[in-house]
C-alpha cells in the first residue's frame, strides 16, 4: 500500500517511514494537516496514518474534512491522546482504527495488514493462487509442486509432505512488492501507474520501464502465464475458478 503519514514529530516520522518501508509499504510524509488535505485532493494513496496533535489544524479536523468530501480512504489515527473519550470521538468521526502512543510496531503492522486484506481480494496474510503462495507477513514466496495424477486420485495423499516440497523463490524487494500488488488484487487489472504508486514514494526516481523489468524478472521464476499482460491496459493475475 501507498500510505500518507501525517505526523509532525520528525524523529518518529523518520523511524516509522524506515520501519514501514522495510515491510514493503510506500510512505509519503507530511507534517501539516492542511498540506495533507491538499495532497489527498489527488487520489494517489491507499491509506492515511494520522496524528491528531498537528501544529496547524487538529487531526480530527483533517479527518472530518476527508469524510465530508465523501472520501472513504482508510484512516488510522496514531496519537498520544489515549483516553476512551478521545478514541470514541476519533472512531465516530470516521477513523477506521485508533492506536495510542507509545505503540508496538508489530501491532501497527498487524492493523495495516487487516486494512490491506479489506482493500484487496485476499482474506489472510497467506495468499495462494495456482502454484504460487505469497506470505505478506514473512515476505516470502513459495512455488508449490505440480500435482501428479496419482496424487489427485489418492484421497490419502500426504498433504504435509507436499507442503514440505514447496520451494522458496527469492525476489528483490521491488519484485516482491509488484507480485504482492497483483496477487492482492487477483482478478483486477492493475495499470502500470497503479503498480508504480505502490513502489515509489514522492521524490524517488522512477525509470520509465521499471514495472516491465520487474514483471519480466518475476515471470522467469513463476508458472507460465501466471502474470498476464492486458495489452494497452496493464497486468492481471486471474483468480482460479472454483
Residue, then its C-alpha position, 0 to 999 in steps of 0.5 A: x500500500x501507498x500510505x500518507x503519514x501525517x505526523x509532525x514529530x520528525x524523529x518518529x516520522x523518520x523511524x516509522x517511514x524506515x520501519x514501514x518501508x522495510x515491510x514493503x509499504x510506500x510512505x509519503x510524509x507530511x507534517x501539516x494537516x492542511x498540506x495533507x488535505x491538499x495532497x489527498x485532493x489527488x487520489x494517489x494513496x491507499x491509506x492515511x496514518x494520522x496524528x491528531x496533535x498537528x501544529x496547524x489544524x487538529x487531526x480530527x479536523x483533517x479527518x472530518x474534512x476527508x469524510x465530508x468530501x465523501x472520501x472513504x480512504x482508510x484512516x488510522x489515527x496514531x496519537x498520544x491522546x489515549x483516553x476512551x473519550x478521545x478514541x470514541x470521538x476519533x472512531x465516530x468521526x470516521x477513523x477506521x482504527x485508533x492506536x495510542x502512543x507509545x505503540x508496538x510496531x508489530x501491532x501497527x503492522x498487524x492493523x495495516x495488514x487487516x486494512x490491506x486484506x479489506x482493500x484487496x481480494x485476499x482474506x489472510x496474510x497467506x495468499x495462494x493462487x495456482x502454484x504460487x503462495x505469497x506470505x505478506x507477513x514473512x515476505x516470502x514466496x513459495x512455488x508449490x509442486x505440480x500435482x501428479x495424477x496419482x496424487x489427485x486420485x489418492x484421497x490419502x495423499x500426504x498433504x504435509x509432505x507436499x507442503x514440505x516440497x514447496x520451494x522458496x523463490x527469492x525476489x528483490x524487494x521491488x519484485x516482491x512488492x509488484x507480485x504482492x500488488x497483483x496477487x492482492x488484487x487477483x482478478x483486477x487489472x492493475x495499470x502500470x501507474x497503479x503498480x508504480x504508486x505502490x513502489x515509489x514514494x514522492x521524490x524517488x526516481x522512477x525509470x520509465x520501464x521499471x514495472x516491465x523489468x520487474x514483471x519480466x524478472x518475476x515471470x522467469x521464476x513463476x508458472x507460465x502465464x501466471x502474470x498476464x499482460x492486458x495489452x494497452x491496459x496493464x497486468x492481471x493475475x486471474x483468480x482460479x475458478x472454483 
